[in-house]
Amino acid sequence: MKSYLERLTHRHRRINRLIDTTKAAGIQEDLKLLKRVRLRLRDEITELQNGRRPAMR
């Protein structure tokens, strides 16, 4: 389970960097999609850290 949480956290960080890059490029539609994905990842990470199973999406 811990390795899964680490993978999610790593993916979340990568998406944060992508969002920063996308902001600089001014690509709004991609930015909206990346932010939605980042939010889903953050929710799943939080659920795992609190000992709950993530909701199936």
LINKA-V237741 format. One record per helix or strand of 2 or more residues. SS is the DSSP state (helix for helix, strand for strand). FROM is the first residue (numbers start at 1). TO is the last residue. If there is no record, write none. Layout:
BEGIN
<<SS FROM TO> <SS FROM TO>>
END
This chain:
BEGIN
<<helix 2 25> <helix 28 49>>
END
